[in-house]
Amino acid sequence: NCASLPETLIESELFGHEKGSFTGAFERRIGRAEEADGGTLFLDEIGDLSLPMQVKILRLLQERTFSRLGSNAEIRSNVRFIAATSRDLEELMGRNLFREDLYYRLCVFPITMPDLSRRYDDIMLLAKYFLEKFNLKYSKNISAFSTAADSNMRSYSWPGNVRELENCVERAVLTAKDNIIHTYDLPKQIQREKYSDDPYNIKQSKTLNEQIGEAIKV
């Protein structure tokens, strides 16, 4: 993950280093590019790489060679690259923050992943996957989402995409009082009165007496 490492560590992580090449380098370290020889190297969030690191990645892509930090020896590595980013690389190129030659070198077989809101059928498939994951993590036995909760989740726009969905399901698993996730277990921004499975369906903006009155009628 190119965004998770500080600039000073990315080069060592990718290309490795020799003993004594910098403070704390007590032994030789093999980098990811060398370990991946004959295989695949996945560079996540490549849009966050600095321009100097982009140059070094480009060299590896074009020449299949690199050098460890602290060494002039060239090492060959036959690696298949897969890169991903959540940023608009064309917009970054327009601001001179991403190299055009690297972009076109990577862009051999581009795949654009639509936002979760445009993948209607994936929402509950992913939600059920996360439900199983957090059932196991928190020793719960929640079996399903209520019909209303399902409708709420399908109609929500998910601006945070899959990460937001995962956090939503984790919260619901933690707050659920029985073996079904209801609308009131979901974050407020996802709840819709139209699809509420709250037996009282009370608007929070009403006075206490009005809410009591409606509850009694129910």
Secondary structure, 3 states (H helix, E strand, C coil): CCCCCCHHHHHHHHHEECCCCCCCCCCCEECHHHHCCCCEEEECCHHHCCHHHHHHHHHHHHHCEECCECCCCCEECCCEEEECCCCCHHHHHHCCCCCHHHHHHHCCCCCCCCCHHHCHHHHHHHHHHHHHHHHHHCCCCCCEECHHHHHHHHHCCCCCHHHHHHHHHHHHHHHCCCCEECHHHCCHHHCCHHHCCCCCCCCCCCCHHHHHHHHHHC
